[in-house]
Amino acid sequence: MEQIIEGRYPDYHSKYSLVTFHPEISYAEAHRRGNQQDQFLLQICREVESIQELDIEAIYQRLKAVVGF
């Protein structure tokens, strides 16, 4: 799911990408944001049986609101 979101939305970056490829973001901020993203996405994964059930646009919008990127 994270790869789909990162591929579709250029303003979304995984924790790995934040830490590795975005020196303008401090490590502490990348770590904080990445952990929030991870928790949010893991909760979504617990709620569905298959990736076909996902509304990626809705998840992306909720993720933006929760994490604030």
Legacy VTK file of the C-alpha trace (Angstrom):
# vtk DataFile Version 3.0
C-alpha trace
ASCII
DATASET POLYDATA
POINTS 69 float
0.000 0.000 0.000
2.774 2.433 0.867
4.482 1.837 -2.482
1.215 2.571 -4.280
0.722 5.813 -2.347
4.333 6.900 -2.815
4.145 6.160 -6.543
0.866 8.007 -7.036
1.374 11.072 -4.862
4.671 12.966 -5.203
4.278 14.747 -1.850
4.175 11.455 0.080
7.468 9.867 1.128
8.037 6.670 3.076
10.128 6.794 6.244
13.064 5.301 4.326
12.741 7.947 1.618
12.438 10.772 4.158
15.593 9.702 5.988
17.632 8.794 2.914
16.680 11.256 0.183
15.424 14.417 1.908
18.264 16.204 3.716
16.037 19.268 4.130
14.024 17.265 6.687
15.805 16.628 9.978
16.334 13.037 11.035
14.144 13.605 14.096
11.288 14.963 11.961
11.657 12.167 9.394
11.607 9.595 12.180
8.549 11.162 13.850
6.624 11.472 10.591
7.666 8.008 9.443
6.485 6.431 12.684
3.115 8.184 12.401
2.761 7.001 8.811
3.705 3.444 9.788
1.155 3.329 12.610
-1.585 4.730 10.386
-0.892 2.343 7.493
-0.600 -0.690 9.769
-4.014 0.130 11.225
-5.490 0.263 7.707
-3.907 -3.130 6.953
-5.577 -4.612 10.040
-8.979 -3.472 8.770
-8.954 -5.094 5.314
-8.622 -8.573 3.875
-7.218 -7.600 0.474
-5.597 -4.659 -1.273
-8.528 -4.518 -3.695
-10.690 -3.258 -0.820
-8.585 -0.134 -0.413
-9.674 3.309 -1.531
-6.167 4.678 -2.041
-7.332 8.278 -2.562
-9.312 8.249 0.697
-6.388 6.681 2.563
-4.017 9.291 1.142
-6.315 12.142 2.223
-6.675 10.692 5.730
-2.918 10.159 5.918
-2.274 13.803 5.015
-4.651 14.935 7.747
-3.145 12.633 10.383
0.538 13.144 9.605
0.369 16.694 8.300
2.720 16.591 5.337
LINES 1 70
69 0 1 2 3 4 5 6 7 8 9 10 11 12 13 14 15 16 17 18 19 20 21 22 23 24 25 26 27 28 29 30 31 32 33 34 35 36 37 38 39 40 41 42 43 44 45 46 47 48 49 50 51 52 53 54 55 56 57 58 59 60 61 62 63 64 65 66 67 68
